[in-house]
């Protein structure tokens, strides 16, 4: 019986954490996933073009366009 309970708890934890991971990312109300990916790609392109470090530049670029990372 303990094995069944442990397996069920493990399965539920896996489902819970995988559902949280699917939601994380850049989001903006009324904007599709495809549009979000295009905007992110544009920000990454600009970072590469300007030869700057990607992290902060891309984050600031996305925030300037109204996106939030959730």
Order of alpha helices (4+ residues) and beta strands (2+ residues): alpha-beta-alpha-alpha-beta
